[in-house]
Amino acid sequence: MWLERARTLVGSGAPFGHHTHWTSPTHARPTGGDPGTRVAGEAEWLRTNGLAPDLFCGGGWYTDIGVAEACAAAGYTDCTPRTTRPGYLAQDEKWAQLDAPAVVGLPSGVELLALPTTHSIGDALRDAVRPGLPPRMHVYLHDTDLVAPRRRRLVYLTLHLLGLRRKGSDLAALAAGGGSTRRAWEDIARP
């Protein structure tokens, strides 16, 4: 069922990304194994099944250097960095912070384009009805949000309200704009 939905999305020309819940569908952060190896294996599986994502986002906002290197090797733009720390993360949990699109230099010498995620659907809806939208919004959602009728209506309403207030940007344009800002992995990795 998932492959069918993914192929429909890809066939529509919409952006397509790779998102990993490391432990289970209901437990997003890793509890074992090597997360970077998992990303590389899943990227290969997706390509073997005729899907070629160009975006990545780690479940539970988890990332580490192995994940970043695997994203770069797969040719992904990484959307795992956040502009703000997710409130539910313990102080010692790994994540990445980035305030604007940037090319991130990894310790191996490879570069990874990163587009920080700024809003959940709920956050985006709250901002859509307030005065003064932030200058840049990158809203995330899961494919399952489009399957559940109530969540799908919320996604459509939020995107419609945002579209009334601001012109959308294409991910390629955002990615191209990120090329002028360079950051080192050590500067964005947390903790």
VEXZANU-603872 format. One line per 8 residues: number of its first residue (from 1); for each residue x, y, z of N, C-alpha, C. Coordinates in nm, 3 decimals, padded with zeros to 5 digits, m for minus. Example, Ala and Ser with C-alpha at 12.3 -4.5 7.8 and 13.67 -1.06 7.14 Angstrom:
<nodes>
1 = 01.319:m00.569:00.780:01.230:m00.450:00.780:01.320:m00.330:00.780; 01.285:m00.225:00.708:01.367:m00.106:00.714:01.290:00.003:00.787 .
</nodes>
This chain:
<nodes>
1 = 00.083:m00.119:00.000:00.000:00.000:00.000:00.088:00.126:00.000; 00.195:00.125:00.078:00.282:00.242:00.085:00.348:00.267:m00.050; 00.399:00.163:m00.114:00.463:00.181:m00.245:00.365:00.240:m00.346; 00.240:00.195:m00.340:00.139:00.248:m00.432:00.117:00.398:m00.408; 00.105:00.439:m00.281:00.087:00.582:m00.249:00.210:00.662:m00.291; 00.329:00.608:m00.266:00.453:00.678:m00.300:00.464:00.696:m00.452; 00.431:00.592:m00.526:00.439:00.602:m00.672:00.337:00.703:m00.727; 00.220:00.711:m00.665:00.120:00.809:m00.705:00.173:00.949:m00.681 .
9 = 00.235:00.971:m00.567:00.292:01.101:m00.535:00.402:01.139:m00.633; 00.494:01.046:m00.657:00.604:01.072:m00.749:00.550:01.100:m00.889; 00.449:01.025:m00.931:00.390:01.044:m01.063:00.322:01.180:m01.079; 00.283:01.241:m00.968:00.217:01.371:m00.974:00.316:01.486:m00.989; 00.444:01.456:m00.975:00.546:01.560:m00.984:00.573:01.631:m00.852; 00.508:01.588:m00.746:00.528:01.649:m00.614:00.666:01.611:m00.559; 00.721:01.694:m00.471:00.847:01.657:m00.407:00.831:01.525:m00.332; 00.935:01.446:m00.330:00.929:01.316:m00.264:01.052:01.298:m00.176 .
17 = 01.026:01.259:m00.053:01.136:01.244:00.041:01.135:01.110:00.111; 01.244:01.085:00.178:01.270:00.963:00.256:01.264:01.005:00.403; 01.177:00.940:00.480:01.161:00.970:00.623:01.170:00.838:00.698; 01.253:00.835:00.799:01.273:00.712:00.874:01.227:00.726:01.017; 01.138:00.636:01.059:01.110:00.615:01.201:01.201:00.501:01.241; 01.302:00.529:01.319:01.414:00.440:01.344:01.377:00.310:01.414; 01.281:00.314:01.504:01.250:00.196:01.585:01.121:00.127:01.542; 01.015:00.205:01.520:00.886:00.149:01.478:00.800:00.264:01.428 .
25 = 00.687:00.234:01.367:00.601:00.343:01.320:00.557:00.439:01.431; 00.555:00.390:01.554:00.512:00.476:01.664:00.627:00.520:01.754; 00.750:00.484:01.719:00.867:00.526:01.798:00.973:00.577:01.701; 00.980:00.709:01.688:01.057:00.770:01.579:01.208:00.769:01.600; 01.257:00.777:01.722:01.402:00.788:01.745:01.465:00.651:01.758; 01.594:00.639:01.722:01.660:00.507:01.725:01.683:00.456:01.868; 01.672:00.326:01.881:01.702:00.261:02.008:01.812:00.158:01.992; 01.866:00.146:01.873:01.975:00.052:01.849:02.014:00.053:01.703 .
33 = 02.119:m00.022:01.672:02.166:m00.031:01.534:02.244:00.093:01.495; 02.281:00.098:01.367:02.358:00.209:01.313:02.266:00.291:01.223; 02.221:00.408:01.269:02.127:00.487:01.189:02.178:00.522:01.049; 02.306:00.553:01.033:02.359:00.587:00.900:02.349:00.470:00.804; 02.380:00.349:00.853:02.369:00.229:00.771:02.224:00.205:00.731; 02.134:00.233:00.823:01.992:00.216:00.792:01.948:00.311:00.680; 01.990:00.438:00.688:01.955:00.534:00.583:02.008:00.487:00.448; 02.133:00.445:00.445:02.192:00.398:00.319:02.115:00.278:00.263 .
41 = 02.080:00.183:00.349:02.005:00.065:00.305:01.866:00.099:00.255; 01.797:00.187:00.325:01.663:00.226:00.281:01.669:00.306:00.151; 01.771:00.391:00.137:01.786:00.467:00.012:01.802:00.371:m00.106; 01.883:00.268:m00.087:01.902:00.168:m00.193:01.771:00.094:m00.222; 01.698:00.056:m00.118:01.570:m00.014:m00.134:01.472:00.073:m00.214; 01.464:00.202:m00.180:01.373:00.292:m00.252:01.409:00.299:m00.399; 01.536:00.312:m00.430:01.579:00.320:m00.569:01.554:00.188:m00.643; 01.576:00.078:m00.576:01.549:m00.054:m00.634:01.402:m00.070:m00.669 .
49 = 01.315:m00.002:m00.592:01.171:m00.009:m00.616:01.119:00.106:m00.702; 01.210:00.170:m00.776:01.169:00.270:m00.873:01.140:00.408:m00.815; 01.181:00.433:m00.693:01.157:00.562:m00.631:01.291:00.632:m00.609; 01.297:00.759:m00.636:01.422:00.833:m00.622:01.399:00.959:m00.540; 01.388:00.945:m00.409:01.368:01.065:m00.328:01.490:01.157:m00.335; 01.464:01.284:m00.318:01.577:01.377:m00.313:01.580:01.454:m00.182; 01.488:01.425:m00.093:01.481:01.488:00.038:01.489:01.381:00.146; 01.537:01.419:00.264:01.541:01.327:00.378:01.502:01.403:00.504 .
57 = 01.434:01.331:00.595:01.407:01.384:00.727:01.409:01.269:00.827; 01.495:01.279:00.926:01.507:01.175:01.028:01.393:01.180:01.127; 01.335:01.065:01.155:01.226:01.055:01.252:01.268:01.105:01.389; 01.177:01.178:01.453:01.205:01.233:01.585:01.316:01.336:01.580; 01.344:01.386:01.458:01.448:01.486:01.435:01.586:01.433:01.469; 01.600:01.301:01.466:01.730:01.241:01.497:01.825:01.254:01.379; 01.947:01.292:01.409:02.054:01.289:01.311:02.187:01.276:01.385; 02.284:01.224:01.316:02.422:01.219:01.364:02.511:01.223:01.240 .
65 = 02.640:01.219:01.259:02.730:01.232:01.145:02.713:01.117:01.046; 02.686:00.996:01.094:02.664:00.883:01.004:02.542:00.904:00.916; 02.435:00.957:00.974:02.313:00.987:00.898:02.341:01.096:00.795; 02.411:01.201:00.837:02.443:01.310:00.744:02.528:01.260:00.628; 02.627:01.176:00.656:02.712:01.122:00.548:02.629:01.034:00.455; 02.538:00.953:00.509:02.453:00.867:00.425:02.361:00.952:00.338; 02.309:01.062:00.391:02.225:01.153:00.312:02.305:01.213:00.197; 02.427:01.256:00.226:02.511:01.314:00.121:02.540:01.210:00.013 .
73 = 02.571:01.086:00.054:02.602:00.980:m00.043:02.481:00.947:m00.130; 02.360:00.960:m00.073:02.238:00.930:m00.149:02.195:01.047:m00.237; 02.262:01.161:m00.223:02.225:01.278:m00.302:02.105:01.352:m00.246; 02.075:01.331:m00.119:01.959:01.394:m00.056:01.988:01.537:m00.014; 01.884:01.616:m00.007:01.884:01.741:00.068:01.824:01.704:00.202; 01.891:01.740:00.310:01.848:01.699:00.444:01.757:01.804:00.505; 01.637:01.761:00.543:01.540:01.849:00.607:01.527:01.818:00.757; 01.622:01.741:00.811:01.617:01.705:00.953:01.650:01.822:01.044 .
81 = 01.746:01.908:01.010:01.773:02.020:01.102:01.646:02.102:01.126; 01.637:02.154:01.247:01.523:02.238:01.285:01.573:02.376:01.322; 01.486:02.474:01.312:01.524:02.608:01.355:01.522:02.619:01.507; 01.437:02.540:01.572:01.430:02.540:01.718:01.432:02.397:01.769; 01.479:02.380:01.891:01.488:02.248:01.955:01.348:02.195:01.982; 01.318:02.071:01.938:01.189:02.011:01.970:01.174:01.999:02.123; 01.065:02.048:02.176:01.045:02.054:02.321:01.048:01.921:02.392; 01.016:01.813:02.324:01.010:01.684:02.390:01.145:01.613:02.401 .
89 = 01.249:01.666:02.338:01.379:01.600:02.342:01.450:01.625:02.475; 01.508:01.520:02.530:01.592:01.536:02.648:01.717:01.614:02.609; 01.781:01.677:02.705:01.896:01.763:02.677:02.009:01.691:02.605; 02.027:01.562:02.628:02.140:01.489:02.568:02.106:01.419:02.437; 01.986:01.438:02.384:01.947:01.371:02.261:01.998:01.448:02.139; 02.041:01.370:02.038:02.101:01.428:01.917:01.994:01.487:01.825; 02.028:01.604:01.770:01.948:01.671:01.668:02.038:01.776:01.605; 01.990:01.847:01.505:02.070:01.951:01.439:01.988:02.079:01.431 .
97 = 02.055:02.192:01.452:01.989:02.322:01.448:02.047:02.407:01.336; 01.957:02.462:01.256:01.997:02.544:01.143:01.889:02.649:01.123; 01.928:02.774:01.106:01.828:02.880:01.096:01.788:02.917:00.953; 01.862:02.867:00.854:01.831:02.897:00.714:01.894:02.791:00.626; 01.848:02.777:00.500:01.912:02.680:00.411:02.062:02.704:00.403; 02.138:02.593:00.400:02.284:02.605:00.397:02.347:02.479:00.339; 02.468:02.496:00.291:02.552:02.382:00.255:02.634:02.351:00.380; 02.620:02.227:00.427:02.687:02.187:00.551:02.810:02.104:00.515 .
105 = 02.925:02.149:00.560:03.049:02.076:00.539:03.062:01.966:00.642; 03.073:01.842:00.595:03.086:01.727:00.684:03.233:01.698:00.709; 03.265:01.631:00.821:03.406:01.604:00.852:03.480:01.528:00.742; 03.409:01.448:00.662:03.473:01.373:00.553:03.517:01.463:00.437; 03.470:01.587:00.438:03.498:01.678:00.328:03.382:01.688:00.230; 03.284:01.601:00.242:03.165:01.603:00.156:03.073:01.715:00.204; 02.994:01.769:00.114:02.898:01.873:00.148:02.756:01.820:00.137; 02.669:01.868:00.225:02.529:01.827:00.231:02.443:01.951:00.234 .
113 = 02.351:01.963:00.137:02.257:02.074:00.139:02.151:02.044:00.245; 02.123:02.141:00.330:02.023:02.124:00.435:01.922:02.237:00.431; 01.794:02.201:00.440:01.683:02.295:00.447:01.614:02.273:00.580; 01.626:02.366:00.673:01.566:02.341:00.805:01.414:02.338:00.800; 01.358:02.245:00.875:01.214:02.237:00.892:01.174:02.334:01.002; 01.068:02.408:00.978:01.029:02.511:01.073:00.894:02.486:01.141; 00.802:02.416:01.074:00.666:02.408:01.124:00.603:02.269:01.107; 00.531:02.227:01.208:00.437:02.116:01.193:00.311:02.176:01.128 .
121 = 00.218:02.091:01.092:00.092:02.142:01.036:00.021:02.230:01.138; 00.018:02.187:01.263:m00.047:02.267:01.368:00.021:02.402:01.387; 00.155:02.403:01.391:00.229:02.529:01.403:00.200:02.620:01.283; 00.196:02.561:01.164:00.171:02.639:01.043:00.031:02.700:01.045; m00.068:02.623:01.091:m00.204:02.676:01.098:m00.211:02.792:01.196; m00.146:02.778:01.311:m00.145:02.887:01.409:m00.082:03.013:01.347; 00.031:02.997:01.277:00.096:03.112:01.215:00.014:03.168:01.099; m00.061:03.082:01.030:m00.139:03.127:00.914:m00.251:03.222:00.955 .
129 = m00.299:03.214:01.078:m00.409:03.299:01.122:m00.360:03.417:01.207; m00.230:03.424:01.232:m00.173:03.536:01.308:m00.116:03.639:01.212; m00.109:03.765:01.258:m00.041:03.864:01.173:00.109:03.836:01.169; 00.172:03.876:01.061:00.318:03.866:01.052:00.373:03.726:01.038; 00.359:03.668:00.920:00.417:03.536:00.895:00.569:03.542:00.905; 00.632:03.432:00.950:00.778:03.428:00.946:00.826:03.442:00.801; 00.950:03.485:00.781:00.999:03.505:00.644:01.007:03.376:00.563; 01.028:03.264:00.628:01.041:03.136:00.558:00.972:03.029:00.642 .
137 = 00.891:02.948:00.575:00.824:02.836:00.643:00.847:02.709:00.564; 00.889:02.606:00.632:00.904:02.474:00.571:00.823:02.380:00.659; 00.705:02.344:00.610:00.608:02.266:00.684:00.627:02.118:00.656; 00.623:02.036:00.760:00.637:01.892:00.741:00.506:01.820:00.774; 00.489:01.704:00.712:00.377:01.616:00.740:00.414:01.476:00.696; 00.339:01.380:00.742:00.357:01.240:00.702:00.256:01.205:00.593; 00.286:01.105:00.513:00.191:01.061:00.411:00.060:01.018:00.475; 00.065:00.966:00.597:m00.057:00.921:00.665:m00.148:01.039:00.698 .
145 = m00.092:01.161:00.705:m00.177:01.278:00.728:m00.273:01.301:00.611; m00.238:01.250:00.495:m00.324:01.266:00.378:m00.424:01.153:00.364; m00.406:01.048:00.441:m00.497:00.933:00.435:m00.614:00.952:00.531; m00.586:01.004:00.651:m00.692:01.025:00.750:m00.772:01.150:00.711; m00.904:01.137:00.690:m00.984:01.250:00.640:m00.970:01.378:00.724; m00.974:01.367:00.856:m00.964:01.486:00.941:m00.829:01.554:00.924; m00.721:01.477:00.924:m00.587:01.534:00.907:m00.571:01.593:00.766; m00.626:01.524:00.666:m00.617:01.574:00.528:m00.685:01.710:00.516 .
153 = m00.802:01.726:00.578:m00.871:01.855:00.576:m00.787:01.963:00.644; m00.721:01.927:00.754:m00.635:02.022:00.825:m00.517:02.064:00.736; m00.457:01.969:00.666:m00.346:02.000:00.575:m00.395:02.094:00.465; m00.506:02.061:00.401:m00.559:02.145:00.293:m00.593:02.286:00.343; m00.659:02.295:00.458:m00.696:02.425:00.514:m00.570:02.508:00.542; m00.473:02.448:00.606:m00.349:02.519:00.642:m00.277:02.569:00.517; m00.260:02.481:00.420:m00.190:02.522:00.298:m00.269:02.627:00.221; m00.400:02.616:00.221:m00.484:02.716:00.154:m00.466:02.854:00.221 .
161 = m00.473:02.858:00.355:m00.458:02.984:00.426:m00.318:03.044:00.403; m00.217:02.961:00.407:m00.082:03.011:00.379:m00.071:03.064:00.237; m00.134:02.993:00.142:m00.131:03.036:00.003:m00.199:03.169:m00.020; m00.297:03.202:00.062:m00.364:03.332:00.051:m00.272:03.445:00.098; m00.178:03.413:00.186:m00.093:03.516:00.246:00.047:03.524:00.188; 00.091:03.418:00.124:00.229:03.417:00.077:00.241:03.326:m00.044; 00.326:03.365:m00.137:00.352:03.282:m00.254:00.443:03.167:m00.213; 00.410:03.049:m00.258:00.491:02.932:m00.228:00.622:02.935:m00.304 .
169 = 00.719:02.863:m00.252:00.848:02.853:m00.319:00.872:02.708:m00.357; 00.947:02.692:m00.461:00.981:02.559:m00.506:01.106:02.514:m00.431; 01.112:02.387:m00.397:01.224:02.336:m00.319:01.357:02.355:m00.390; 01.357:02.348:m00.522:01.481:02.369:m00.596:01.531:02.513:m00.578; 01.438:02.609:m00.575:01.478:02.748:m00.553:01.533:02.767:m00.413; 01.469:02.705:m00.314:01.521:02.713:m00.178:01.659:02.650:m00.169; 01.673:02.536:m00.233:01.802:02.466:m00.232:01.910:02.552:m00.298; 01.877:02.615:m00.409:01.975:02.700:m00.477:02.014:02.818:m00.390 .
177 = 01.918:02.873:m00.317:01.946:02.985:m00.228:02.033:02.945:m00.110; 02.029:02.817:m00.072:02.109:02.770:00.040:02.256:02.757:00.006; 02.289:02.761:m00.123:02.427:02.743:m00.163:02.520:02.855:m00.122; 02.463:02.972:m00.089:02.548:03.085:m00.054:02.587:03.083:00.094; 02.516:03.008:00.175:02.547:02.999:00.317:02.617:02.867:00.343; 02.729:02.872:00.410:02.804:02.751:00.443:02.817:02.741:00.593; 02.796:02.619:00.643:02.810:02.592:00.786:02.887:02.462:00.802; 02.958:02.448:00.911:03.028:02.324:00.943:02.934:02.236:01.025 .
185 = 02.944:02.103:01.007:02.863:02.009:01.081:02.873:02.036:01.231; 02.992:02.064:01.278:03.014:02.086:01.421:02.935:02.206:01.472; 02.902:02.299:01.384:02.827:02.418:01.424:02.677:02.395:01.436; 02.628:02.289:01.372:02.483:02.267:01.375:02.443:02.144:01.457; 02.537:02.052:01.481:02.506:01.929:01.556:02.479:01.962:01.702; 02.375:01.902:01.757:02.340:01.917:01.898:02.322:01.780:01.959; 02.350:01.753:02.083:02.424:01.838:02.177:02.572:01.832:02.149 .
</nodes>
